């Protein structure tokens, strides 16, 4: 879902580009902190750590971690609730996809802009704005009476999350300036991210089954209100840069978000229309034109979201291609398996949530293993191995049957696919940031996370549409066998997901290997 989506370990927020006197940190994963920077202490308007006292700094850490937990939890918590949302709001298959993709597109399209906002307009302002938008949108989503309102609320949630998530990291980085304290704080922040991803499906299942699907959104409201009050009391104000708002690349953010949304809309429209229909080719054409406009804007503006020169770096370009393939496959997997568990295996929401837990733990295990051995191997072998394992897992998963069980048909390939994804997550960020200047390390990390979300949105739209077309074809031949037709669609989509991860494995070969020193 924050993010691999769904109950897996979600992608971390992009590391914001800090002021030059605040060292950036390139973590790129949510299972542990990186080595603390050794740059000179920050000289911002904040008081240093020692001047604020342990109670104040502990409160700031708790606020940042709780806000990040809420954002990450919301990436994964809705997956198990999708069938219940569909039944009450009479959603189509495309409508279910938009419940996920509306959040993803808002989050991905504005993630880099959100990372800049905290630096340019002040961390506290960005934090409060993102948190308020997220909380109000959660309330609106829980009160939604039709699919359109729910999808709109999810989009605003994604926008709020895109501002809030980077602000939580900025808050930690500028509060804890001493290396040892920063390492402990980053460890807590990373652990909260992992916990949010792993807990999302289980919490979503419990809330859906015993309180109703609306509570997967309502649960954010009291947490958000409490965090707003705490942030007003404990988070110190920081000065914004002069002309900060003018430095935000709003045209770039709007064009890329609108372009991606148009592409996804066009792809999903093929579920009910032919490719030659205007409702399909018109948004696809608009999406391509808007993305082309984004490239032109980025080459012209003074402060672009994505300086195009950075994409000439081979390691960064290859790493982004890898995570696009990874995101395309894994986002769809969470979505399809949620439907398979509840529609075919007839599991309850709680049972479906618990079924996702082994995959969550496998991602965490893969990420932890990568952290321990990457210093010896470098990122390329881990990327290739991780994507190869995921490919085998997806190929195996594509053989699911209507008469199968979780233990016999899903568990082993699911764990294999998610372990491979976890093994590749952190090395992708390391590959993207290697060789970059300190000032651009946060941008490179943010690009990887944005690419993962973009790949996920496009992959979910494409693979869910393939599943729908395959099921419709099977139903036309055997109208009485609905479960077999639906399962055939899920299997075909998972088979294409294996193609995506195989391409990612091949793309990983383009990542430069370790340089041997003579």
N, C-alpha and C positions, 0 to 999 in steps of 0.2 A: 504499500500500500505501500518508510514514512518510509530509503526506502526502498528495495524490494517491497512491493505492496503486500497487503494481506498480512498474515500473522508472522511472516518472516522478519528478519532484522532489516529495518527500513534504511533508506539512504540518509546519511547525515546532511545537515544543512550545509550550504556552501560557506567556505571560510571567507568572511568579508575582507575587503582590501582596507586594512587599517591605515591610520595616519602613519607617517614615516617613523614617528617616535614610538610606535607601538608595534612590537615584533609580531609577525603573522606566524601561525602554526598550521602545518599541513597534516592533519590527522587522517582525513579521508575515510574513516571507518568509525564504527561505534562500539568497538569491543575493547578499547584501551587507548590511553593517551600516547602521543608521540613524545620524543625527547623534548624537554623544555628548551626554549630558545635561550641563547646566551647574549642577546642584544642588550643594549643599555636599557635601564628601566624607563618606563613611559613617563612623560612629563605632560600629562594632560591636566584638565581642570579637576579631575577626581583627586581626592585625597589618597595617599598611598595606603596599602593594605594595613600597615602597622598603625596608621593614624585613625583608622575607623573602628578598630576593636573587633574581637571575635564574634560578638553577637550580630553586628551589622553585616559583616562579611558572610557569616553563616546564613543569615536571612536572604542575602542576595543570591547565594548559591542555591538555596532551596527554591527561591522564586524562579530562577533560570531553569533549574532541572524540572520543576513541576510544569512549567510552560512547555518545555520541549517534550515532556512525557505526553502532554495533552495533544500536541500536534502529531506526534508519531502514533499515538494510540488511535487517532482518528483516521489515519491512513489505512489501518487494518481492521478497525472495529466494524465497519459496515459490510464487509464481505459476507459474513454469515447471515446478516439481516436481509440480504437481497431478496430471497424468496418471499419473506414476509412483506417487504415493501411492495414487491410485485403484486401480491395477492390483494393487499388493501387498496393500493393506488391504481391497480389495473395497468401496470407497466408492461410494455412490450419488451422483447429481448433487447432492442436498441435502447429502450429506456433504462434497463438495468445497467447496460454499459455506461450510459451517461452519468449514472449515480457515482460511478468510480472515476470516469474520465473528466467530469466537470471539475472535480477537486484536483486531479492530476494536472490538467492543463493550466488551471489558474496558478497552481503551485509551481509548475515547471516554467511557465512563460514569464513569471515575475520573480523567480528565485534570485537571479543575478541582480535585478533592480532592488530587491529587498536587502541583499547583501550590501549594496551601496548606500541605501537609505540610512542605516544605523550610523554610518560614518559621517554622512553629509548633513543630516538634520538632527543628529543627537540620538544616542542609544535609548534614553528614556522615552523620548517622543515616539521613536519607531516601535519600541516594545509595547507601549500603551496603545498605539494605533492598531498594530497588528493583533494584539490580544482583544481589544474591543471589537474589531471586525469579526474575528473568529468566534467570539462568544455570542454576539448578536446573531450571526449567521447560524450558529448551532441551535439557538432558540427558534429561529424562523424555520429551519429544516425540521425540527421536531413538531412544529405546529402545521406543517405543510398539509394541504388538503388534496393536492394533485401532484403528478410527477413533475410538471414544469416548475412549480414553486420549490420542490425539493431539489431539483437539479440546479436551479438558480442559487439556492442557499449553499449547496455544496461548492459551487464556483466561488462564491464570496469567502467561504471557509478556506479554499485553496489560496486565494489572494491574501487573506489575513495570515495564513500559515507561512506564505512566502516572505512576509515582512517579519513575522514573529520569530521564526526559527533562526535566521542569521543573527537577529538581535540578542537571542539568548547566549549565543557563542561570543558575540562582541562583549556582552556584559561580563562574562567570565574572564575573557582575555584582558579587559581593562580594569577589572577589580583585583584580580590575583596577578600581580606583576612579579612576585618573587618566584623563581623557578620551582622550588619544592611545593609551594602552595598551589601554583598553577597546575602542576602535575596531578596533585590530589584532586583539585577541582575538575580537571578534564576527565580524570578517571571516573568521578561520580557522574558527570554529564554523560559520558559514553555508556556507563552502566545503565543509566536511566533510559537511554535510547534503545538499548538492547531489550530491557524489560518491557518498554512500551510496545515494541514490535511483537515480542513473544506473547504478551498478555492480551493483545488486542482481540484475537479471535475468540479466546476463552471468555473474556469479559463480554464481548459482543454476543456470544451464544447465550450466556446466562441472562443478560438483560433482555434479549429478544424473546427468549422462552418464558421468562417469569414476569417481565414488566412490559414487554411490547417493544417493537422495533424503534419507536420514537425515542426511547431512552438511550439508545446508542448515540443520539445527538444531544438530548437533554442533559446527559451526564456532564457535558462540558460547561454548562451554564453556572452551576454553583462554584465549580473550580475556577472558571474564568473571573467571576465576580470577586472571589476571595483573592485571586492573584492581582487583580486591578487595585484593590485596596492595599494589598501588601506592597506592590510596586510604588504606589503613590507615597507610601510611608517610608520605604527603605531605599529605593533606588535613587541615587543622587542625579540631579540634572547635569547634563554636559552641554557645553557650547557647541552649536552647529557651525559648520563652515560658512563663511560669508558667501552668499549666492549659492548655497548648497542645493536648493531645489532646482536651480537652473542647470546644475551639473548632472541631474538625473536624466538619463536617456529615455524619456517617456515615449517618443516616437518609435524607437527601437523595440521597447518592451511591448507596446501595443501591436506593432506590425507582426512580431514573431508569435505573440499569443493568438492574435486573430488568424494568422496563417495556419498555425497548427490546428486550431479549432475547426477551420474550414476544411482542412484535409481529413480530419477525423469524421466530421459530419458527412463528407462525401463518401468515405469508405463505409460508414455505418448505413448510409442510405441504400447501398447495394443489397441490403438484406431484403428490401421490399420493392426495389426498382432495378431495371436493367442498367448496365454501365452507360448506355447511350442516352439515358433519360436526362433531361436538363437538371433535375434535382440531384443528380450524381455529378455530371461533368462540370456544372457551373461552380459548385463550391470547391471541387478539386482544382479547377483552373484558378479560382480566386486565391486558394491557399498557396499555390505555386507562385503567383504574382506577388502576394504579400510577403512571402519568404524572400523572393528576389528583392523586393523593396527593402526588407530588413538588411540585406547585405549591402545595398547601396547606402542606406542610412548609416550603417556602421563604418563605412569607408569615408563618410563625410563629416560626421559630428565630432566635436572637440573631445567629448568624454563618452566614448562608445561603451555599451555593455560588454561587447566582445571585440576587442581590437583584432582585426582580421590577421594581422601579422603573426599573432600567437599561434594561429592554426597551421602555420607553415612548419611548425616543429613536429618532426616525425613521431616522436614518442607520444606527444599530446594527441595528435590526430588518430593514431592507432588505438590509444586507450579509449578515446571517445567512441570509436567504431565498435570496440569490444563491448562497452557498457550499453550501447544502443541495442545490440543483439541480445545481450543478457536481459535487459529490461523488457524488450519485446516478448521474450519467451516467458519470463517469470511472472510478469504482471498478469498475463493471460492464464497462466497455470493456476494461480490462486482463485481467479474468477471461475474458471471451468470446474475445478475440483469442488468448490463450494456448491455449485449446482449439481454435480455428480453425487456428492454425499447426501444432499437433501432430497433431490428429485428422483434419483435412481436407487440409491441404497436406502432411502427412506429414513435417514438419520434425523434426530431432532437437532435444533440449533446448538444445544450444548454439546451433543455428541460430535457434530461437525466441527465445532471450535476445538474440541480436544484432539480431533484427528489432525489438525494443523500443527499441534504442538511439536511432534517429532521433527517436522521440517524447520520450525523456528530454532530448535536446539541444534539441528545439523548446520544451519547457517552460522550460528554463533561458534560452533566447534570449528568449522572451516576457517572462519575469520581469525580465531585464536591461533590455530595452527599456522596460518599465513604470517601472523605477527611474529611468531617464534622463529621461523626459518627464512624469512625474506632477506635477512642480512647475509645469509650464506648463498642463497639461490638467485637473488635479484627478482624483479617482478615477472619477467617473461615466462619462465618455466611454470610459475604458479598460475598465470593467466591461461596458458595453453592447457595445463592439466585440469584446472577448474572447469573450463568450458568444455573440455573433452568428457569429463565425468558427467557434467550436466547433459551433454548430448546423449550419452548412453542412458541416463535416467529418463529423459524425455522420450526416447525411442521405446523404452520399456513401458513407460506410462501410457503410450499411445495404444497399447494392447489391452486396455481396460475393457471389460465386458459388462453387459447389463446384469448378468448373474454372478458377478464377482463379489469380493468382500474387500474391506480395507486392508486386512492383514495379508491377504494373498495377492491382491492386484495393485495396491497403491503404496503400501508402507515402504518397501525396499527401494523401488525406483524414485519415490518422492524424496526419501532421505538422500539418495545419491545425487539427484538433481540439485537439491538445496545445499548440500555440502559443497558441491562444485561451485555454486554461485558464491557461497561464503568464502571459499578459498580464493576467489578472484576479486572480491570487492576491494579490499585494501590495496592489493598490488596495482589495480587499475589507477587508483589515485596516486600511488607512488610513481607509476610510469608517467602519468600526466604531469606531475609537478617536478620530475627530475630534470635538472638543467635549467629551470626557470629562475628568474631573479626573485629575491625575497618579496618584492613588492607585487609580483604577479603570481605567487604561489597560491594565494587565496582564490584568485580568478580561475586558475587552472583547475583547482579542486572543485570550485563551483560549477565549471563547465562539465566536469564528469558527472556530477549529481544531476545537473539539468539534462544532460544527454540520456541518463538512465530513465528519468521521468518521461522525456519525450519519446524514447523508444518504447516505454511501457504503454503510453497512451496510444501510439500508432499501432503497436503490436496487439493490444487488446482489441482495438477496433477491427483490425484485419482478421485476427484469429477467431474472434467470436462470430464474425460474419461468415467465415469459412465453415465454422461449426454449424451455423444456422442453415446455410445452403446445403451442406451435406445431409443434415437431418431432414430437411424438406424433401430432398431427392429420395431418401430411403422411405420416407412416409408415403410418397406418391406410389411407390412400388408395393409397400407393405403397410397399409394404413392402420392395421390392427396392432402393430408392434411398436408402440410409441417409445418405450424404454430403450429398445435396441436401436431405434433411429437416433434418439438423442445421444446415446453413448457413442454411436458411430461418428457423430459430429464432433463430440469432444475428442475422440481418438484421432480424427483427421487433423484437428487443430493442434493437438499436442505433437503430432508427427511434423507439422510445419514448424512448430516451436523448436524441435530438434535441429531443423535446417538452420534456424537463426543462430543457435548456440554453436553449431558446427562452423558457420561463417565467422562467428566471434573467435573461435579457436584459431582459425586460419588467420584472421586479422591480428591476433596476438603475436603471430610470428614476425610481424613487422615492427614490434617493439624492440628497440635496440637492446642487445645483450649487455651483460656486465663487461666493463672495460678492465682488462687485466693489467696490473701494474708490474712493470719489469723488475 
